[in-house]
């Protein structure tokens, strides 16, 4: 793995850790982290009450780069993975959604709620 890719991987993992702690402070319970499926990966799965969220975390070095971090193909992969994971995690959930959390240095995480309408 190249040094650049390795740094991006570390930055991504750090962003996922920040996002998970931010969610916990908002009253969410993390029920899954970095779960891979044949269709894609879900960074975090969180539950608060009867709401279950499959969460894509995007971490960038610059705040300005966050607007380009998420796109339709990436969300489609998260949605496909969530479809496979739904039976395992959704018991008792009344509201299931796909969210995105954007993380950049020196700013609070930005939580985009229910971003997938595909």
PyMOL commands that place a pseudoatom at each C-alpha (Angstrom):
pseudoatom trace, name=CA, resn=UNK, resi=1, chain=A, elem=C, hetatm=0, pos=[0.000, 0.000, 0.000]
pseudoatom trace, name=CA, resn=UNK, resi=2, chain=A, elem=C, hetatm=0, pos=[1.367, 3.429, -0.905]
pseudoatom trace, name=CA, resn=UNK, resi=3, chain=A, elem=C, hetatm=0, pos=[2.106, 5.945, 1.823]
pseudoatom trace, name=CA, resn=UNK, resi=4, chain=A, elem=C, hetatm=0, pos=[-0.599, 8.223, 0.429]
pseudoatom trace, name=CA, resn=UNK, resi=5, chain=A, elem=C, hetatm=0, pos=[-3.219, 5.455, 0.540]
pseudoatom trace, name=CA, resn=UNK, resi=6, chain=A, elem=C, hetatm=0, pos=[-2.071, 4.427, 4.013]
pseudoatom trace, name=CA, resn=UNK, resi=7, chain=A, elem=C, hetatm=0, pos=[-2.476, 8.015, 5.277]
pseudoatom trace, name=CA, resn=UNK, resi=8, chain=A, elem=C, hetatm=0, pos=[-5.944, 8.239, 3.722]
pseudoatom trace, name=CA, resn=UNK, resi=9, chain=A, elem=C, hetatm=0, pos=[-6.902, 4.951, 5.406]
pseudoatom trace, name=CA, resn=UNK, resi=10, chain=A, elem=C, hetatm=0, pos=[-5.688, 6.222, 8.802]
pseudoatom trace, name=CA, resn=UNK, resi=11, chain=A, elem=C, hetatm=0, pos=[-7.532, 9.507, 8.305]
pseudoatom trace, name=CA, resn=UNK, resi=12, chain=A, elem=C, hetatm=0, pos=[-10.703, 7.601, 7.405]
pseudoatom trace, name=CA, resn=UNK, resi=13, chain=A, elem=C, hetatm=0, pos=[-10.493, 5.380, 10.473]
pseudoatom trace, name=CA, resn=UNK, resi=14, chain=A, elem=C, hetatm=0, pos=[-9.876, 8.419, 12.679]
pseudoatom trace, name=CA, resn=UNK, resi=15, chain=A, elem=C, hetatm=0, pos=[-12.921, 10.118, 11.132]
pseudoatom trace, name=CA, resn=UNK, resi=16, chain=A, elem=C, hetatm=0, pos=[-15.054, 7.044, 11.823]
pseudoatom trace, name=CA, resn=UNK, resi=17, chain=A, elem=C, hetatm=0, pos=[-13.916, 7.072, 15.456]
pseudoatom trace, name=CA, resn=UNK, resi=18, chain=A, elem=C, hetatm=0, pos=[-14.781, 10.774, 15.761]
pseudoatom trace, name=CA, resn=UNK, resi=19, chain=A, elem=C, hetatm=0, pos=[-18.177, 10.193, 14.123]
pseudoatom trace, name=CA, resn=UNK, resi=20, chain=A, elem=C, hetatm=0, pos=[-18.934, 7.259, 16.430]
pseudoatom trace, name=CA, resn=UNK, resi=21, chain=A, elem=C, hetatm=0, pos=[-18.139, 9.282, 19.543]
pseudoatom trace, name=CA, resn=UNK, resi=22, chain=A, elem=C, hetatm=0, pos=[-20.124, 12.251, 18.242]
pseudoatom trace, name=CA, resn=UNK, resi=23, chain=A, elem=C, hetatm=0, pos=[-23.122, 9.955, 17.693]
pseudoatom trace, name=CA, resn=UNK, resi=24, chain=A, elem=C, hetatm=0, pos=[-22.769, 8.519, 21.205]
pseudoatom trace, name=CA, resn=UNK, resi=25, chain=A, elem=C, hetatm=0, pos=[-22.846, 12.058, 22.608]
pseudoatom trace, name=CA, resn=UNK, resi=26, chain=A, elem=C, hetatm=0, pos=[-26.105, 12.564, 20.674]
pseudoatom trace, name=CA, resn=UNK, resi=27, chain=A, elem=C, hetatm=0, pos=[-27.649, 9.516, 22.361]
pseudoatom trace, name=CA, resn=UNK, resi=28, chain=A, elem=C, hetatm=0, pos=[-26.965, 6.904, 19.657]
pseudoatom trace, name=CA, resn=UNK, resi=29, chain=A, elem=C, hetatm=0, pos=[-25.749, 3.373, 20.365]
pseudoatom trace, name=CA, resn=UNK, resi=30, chain=A, elem=C, hetatm=0, pos=[-23.198, 2.049, 17.865]
pseudoatom trace, name=CA, resn=UNK, resi=31, chain=A, elem=C, hetatm=0, pos=[-24.255, -1.492, 16.909]
pseudoatom trace, name=CA, resn=UNK, resi=32, chain=A, elem=C, hetatm=0, pos=[-21.833, -2.070, 14.020]
pseudoatom trace, name=CA, resn=UNK, resi=33, chain=A, elem=C, hetatm=0, pos=[-18.593, -0.663, 12.633]
pseudoatom trace, name=CA, resn=UNK, resi=34, chain=A, elem=C, hetatm=0, pos=[-16.912, -1.174, 9.252]
pseudoatom trace, name=CA, resn=UNK, resi=35, chain=A, elem=C, hetatm=0, pos=[-19.141, -4.020, 8.148]
pseudoatom trace, name=CA, resn=UNK, resi=36, chain=A, elem=C, hetatm=0, pos=[-18.305, -5.387, 4.722]
pseudoatom trace, name=CA, resn=UNK, resi=37, chain=A, elem=C, hetatm=0, pos=[-20.771, -7.217, 2.502]
pseudoatom trace, name=CA, resn=UNK, resi=38, chain=A, elem=C, hetatm=0, pos=[-20.459, -8.544, -1.054]
pseudoatom trace, name=CA, resn=UNK, resi=39, chain=A, elem=C, hetatm=0, pos=[-22.284, -5.392, -2.206]
pseudoatom trace, name=CA, resn=UNK, resi=40, chain=A, elem=C, hetatm=0, pos=[-20.378, -2.760, -0.247]
pseudoatom trace, name=CA, resn=UNK, resi=41, chain=A, elem=C, hetatm=0, pos=[-19.392, -1.560, 3.185]
pseudoatom trace, name=CA, resn=UNK, resi=42, chain=A, elem=C, hetatm=0, pos=[-21.192, 0.366, 5.909]
pseudoatom trace, name=CA, resn=UNK, resi=43, chain=A, elem=C, hetatm=0, pos=[-18.923, 2.471, 8.114]
pseudoatom trace, name=CA, resn=UNK, resi=44, chain=A, elem=C, hetatm=0, pos=[-21.237, 2.702, 11.133]
pseudoatom trace, name=CA, resn=UNK, resi=45, chain=A, elem=C, hetatm=0, pos=[-24.597, 1.294, 12.118]
pseudoatom trace, name=CA, resn=UNK, resi=46, chain=A, elem=C, hetatm=0, pos=[-26.247, 3.190, 14.935]
pseudoatom trace, name=CA, resn=UNK, resi=47, chain=A, elem=C, hetatm=0, pos=[-29.494, 2.969, 16.839]
pseudoatom trace, name=CA, resn=UNK, resi=48, chain=A, elem=C, hetatm=0, pos=[-31.385, 5.528, 18.888]
pseudoatom trace, name=CA, resn=UNK, resi=49, chain=A, elem=C, hetatm=0, pos=[-34.758, 4.408, 20.152]
pseudoatom trace, name=CA, resn=UNK, resi=50, chain=A, elem=C, hetatm=0, pos=[-36.642, 2.850, 17.250]
pseudoatom trace, name=CA, resn=UNK, resi=51, chain=A, elem=C, hetatm=0, pos=[-34.450, 4.536, 14.618]
pseudoatom trace, name=CA, resn=UNK, resi=52, chain=A, elem=C, hetatm=0, pos=[-31.697, 2.589, 12.882]
pseudoatom trace, name=CA, resn=UNK, resi=53, chain=A, elem=C, hetatm=0, pos=[-29.155, 4.423, 10.721]
pseudoatom trace, name=CA, resn=UNK, resi=54, chain=A, elem=C, hetatm=0, pos=[-26.654, 2.970, 8.277]
pseudoatom trace, name=CA, resn=UNK, resi=55, chain=A, elem=C, hetatm=0, pos=[-23.979, 5.654, 8.182]
pseudoatom trace, name=CA, resn=UNK, resi=56, chain=A, elem=C, hetatm=0, pos=[-21.336, 6.547, 5.614]
pseudoatom trace, name=CA, resn=UNK, resi=57, chain=A, elem=C, hetatm=0, pos=[-18.512, 8.608, 7.132]
pseudoatom trace, name=CA, resn=UNK, resi=58, chain=A, elem=C, hetatm=0, pos=[-16.432, 10.869, 4.925]
pseudoatom trace, name=CA, resn=UNK, resi=59, chain=A, elem=C, hetatm=0, pos=[-13.271, 12.453, 6.244]
pseudoatom trace, name=CA, resn=UNK, resi=60, chain=A, elem=C, hetatm=0, pos=[-11.298, 15.089, 4.380]
pseudoatom trace, name=CA, resn=UNK, resi=61, chain=A, elem=C, hetatm=0, pos=[-8.293, 17.221, 5.259]
pseudoatom trace, name=CA, resn=UNK, resi=62, chain=A, elem=C, hetatm=0, pos=[-10.055, 20.410, 4.162]
pseudoatom trace, name=CA, resn=UNK, resi=63, chain=A, elem=C, hetatm=0, pos=[-13.594, 21.460, 4.931]
pseudoatom trace, name=CA, resn=UNK, resi=64, chain=A, elem=C, hetatm=0, pos=[-14.051, 22.596, 1.309]
pseudoatom trace, name=CA, resn=UNK, resi=65, chain=A, elem=C, hetatm=0, pos=[-13.381, 19.044, 0.039]
pseudoatom trace, name=CA, resn=UNK, resi=66, chain=A, elem=C, hetatm=0, pos=[-16.335, 17.612, 1.972]
pseudoatom trace, name=CA, resn=UNK, resi=67, chain=A, elem=C, hetatm=0, pos=[-18.862, 18.851, -0.585]
pseudoatom trace, name=CA, resn=UNK, resi=68, chain=A, elem=C, hetatm=0, pos=[-17.299, 16.460, -3.126]
pseudoatom trace, name=CA, resn=UNK, resi=69, chain=A, elem=C, hetatm=0, pos=[-16.909, 13.521, -0.740]
pseudoatom trace, name=CA, resn=UNK, resi=70, chain=A, elem=C, hetatm=0, pos=[-20.259, 11.843, -1.298]
pseudoatom trace, name=CA, resn=UNK, resi=71, chain=A, elem=C, hetatm=0, pos=[-21.926, 10.911, -4.562]
pseudoatom trace, name=CA, resn=UNK, resi=72, chain=A, elem=C, hetatm=0, pos=[-24.778, 8.783, -5.888]
pseudoatom trace, name=CA, resn=UNK, resi=73, chain=A, elem=C, hetatm=0, pos=[-22.691, 5.659, -6.762]
pseudoatom trace, name=CA, resn=UNK, resi=74, chain=A, elem=C, hetatm=0, pos=[-21.141, 5.632, -3.285]
pseudoatom trace, name=CA, resn=UNK, resi=75, chain=A, elem=C, hetatm=0, pos=[-24.543, 5.974, -1.629]
pseudoatom trace, name=CA, resn=UNK, resi=76, chain=A, elem=C, hetatm=0, pos=[-25.940, 3.238, -3.874]
pseudoatom trace, name=CA, resn=UNK, resi=77, chain=A, elem=C, hetatm=0, pos=[-23.232, 0.853, -2.555]
pseudoatom trace, name=CA, resn=UNK, resi=78, chain=A, elem=C, hetatm=0, pos=[-24.083, 1.768, 1.035]
pseudoatom trace, name=CA, resn=UNK, resi=79, chain=A, elem=C, hetatm=0, pos=[-27.781, 1.201, 0.296]
pseudoatom trace, name=CA, resn=UNK, resi=80, chain=A, elem=C, hetatm=0, pos=[-27.038, -2.190, -1.293]
pseudoatom trace, name=CA, resn=UNK, resi=81, chain=A, elem=C, hetatm=0, pos=[-24.987, -3.212, 1.749]
pseudoatom trace, name=CA, resn=UNK, resi=82, chain=A, elem=C, hetatm=0, pos=[-27.738, -1.929, 4.082]
pseudoatom trace, name=CA, resn=UNK, resi=83, chain=A, elem=C, hetatm=0, pos=[-30.277, -4.113, 2.249]
pseudoatom trace, name=CA, resn=UNK, resi=84, chain=A, elem=C, hetatm=0, pos=[-28.183, -7.165, 3.110]
pseudoatom trace, name=CA, resn=UNK, resi=85, chain=A, elem=C, hetatm=0, pos=[-27.611, -6.059, 6.705]
pseudoatom trace, name=CA, resn=UNK, resi=86, chain=A, elem=C, hetatm=0, pos=[-31.200, -4.995, 7.381]
pseudoatom trace, name=CA, resn=UNK, resi=87, chain=A, elem=C, hetatm=0, pos=[-32.457, -8.388, 8.644]
pseudoatom trace, name=CA, resn=UNK, resi=88, chain=A, elem=C, hetatm=0, pos=[-29.551, -8.630, 11.091]
pseudoatom trace, name=CA, resn=UNK, resi=89, chain=A, elem=C, hetatm=0, pos=[-29.890, -5.156, 12.638]
pseudoatom trace, name=CA, resn=UNK, resi=90, chain=A, elem=C, hetatm=0, pos=[-33.427, -3.839, 12.082]
pseudoatom trace, name=CA, resn=UNK, resi=91, chain=A, elem=C, hetatm=0, pos=[-35.413, -5.904, 14.593]
pseudoatom trace, name=CA, resn=UNK, resi=92, chain=A, elem=C, hetatm=0, pos=[-37.797, -3.521, 16.365]
pseudoatom trace, name=CA, resn=UNK, resi=93, chain=A, elem=C, hetatm=0, pos=[-36.793, -0.524, 14.262]
pseudoatom trace, name=CA, resn=UNK, resi=94, chain=A, elem=C, hetatm=0, pos=[-39.621, 1.610, 12.950]
pseudoatom trace, name=CA, resn=UNK, resi=95, chain=A, elem=C, hetatm=0, pos=[-37.474, 4.107, 11.083]
pseudoatom trace, name=CA, resn=UNK, resi=96, chain=A, elem=C, hetatm=0, pos=[-34.521, 2.879, 9.017]
pseudoatom trace, name=CA, resn=UNK, resi=97, chain=A, elem=C, hetatm=0, pos=[-32.410, 5.314, 7.053]
pseudoatom trace, name=CA, resn=UNK, resi=98, chain=A, elem=C, hetatm=0, pos=[-29.051, 6.027, 5.469]
pseudoatom trace, name=CA, resn=UNK, resi=99, chain=A, elem=C, hetatm=0, pos=[-27.126, 8.983, 6.866]
pseudoatom trace, name=CA, resn=UNK, resi=100, chain=A, elem=C, hetatm=0, pos=[-23.779, 10.599, 6.109]
pseudoatom trace, name=CA, resn=UNK, resi=101, chain=A, elem=C, hetatm=0, pos=[-21.413, 12.179, 8.603]
pseudoatom trace, name=CA, resn=UNK, resi=102, chain=A, elem=C, hetatm=0, pos=[-18.795, 14.578, 7.234]
pseudoatom trace, name=CA, resn=UNK, resi=103, chain=A, elem=C, hetatm=0, pos=[-15.624, 15.038, 9.286]
pseudoatom trace, name=CA, resn=UNK, resi=104, chain=A, elem=C, hetatm=0, pos=[-12.868, 17.630, 8.788]
pseudoatom trace, name=CA, resn=UNK, resi=105, chain=A, elem=C, hetatm=0, pos=[-10.225, 18.997, 11.149]
pseudoatom trace, name=CA, resn=UNK, resi=106, chain=A, elem=C, hetatm=0, pos=[-11.250, 21.771, 13.520]
pseudoatom trace, name=CA, resn=UNK, resi=107, chain=A, elem=C, hetatm=0, pos=[-14.963, 21.542, 12.819]
pseudoatom trace, name=CA, resn=UNK, resi=108, chain=A, elem=C, hetatm=0, pos=[-17.848, 19.692, 14.391]
pseudoatom trace, name=CA, resn=UNK, resi=109, chain=A, elem=C, hetatm=0, pos=[-19.003, 16.620, 12.468]
pseudoatom trace, name=CA, resn=UNK, resi=110, chain=A, elem=C, hetatm=0, pos=[-21.851, 17.435, 10.098]
pseudoatom trace, name=CA, resn=UNK, resi=111, chain=A, elem=C, hetatm=0, pos=[-24.653, 14.824, 10.182]
pseudoatom trace, name=CA, resn=UNK, resi=112, chain=A, elem=C, hetatm=0, pos=[-26.745, 14.580, 7.012]
pseudoatom trace, name=CA, resn=UNK, resi=113, chain=A, elem=C, hetatm=0, pos=[-29.937, 12.690, 7.837]
pseudoatom trace, name=CA, resn=UNK, resi=114, chain=A, elem=C, hetatm=0, pos=[-31.806, 10.297, 5.527]
pseudoatom trace, name=CA, resn=UNK, resi=115, chain=A, elem=C, hetatm=0, pos=[-29.779, 11.026, 2.383]
pseudoatom trace, name=CA, resn=UNK, resi=116, chain=A, elem=C, hetatm=0, pos=[-30.848, 8.025, 0.297]
pseudoatom trace, name=CA, resn=UNK, resi=117, chain=A, elem=C, hetatm=0, pos=[-34.129, 8.092, -1.544]
pseudoatom trace, name=CA, resn=UNK, resi=118, chain=A, elem=C, hetatm=0, pos=[-33.318, 5.531, -4.193]
for i in range(1, 118): cmd.bond("trace and resi %d" % i, "trace and resi %d" % (i + 1))
show_as sticks, trace
zoom trace
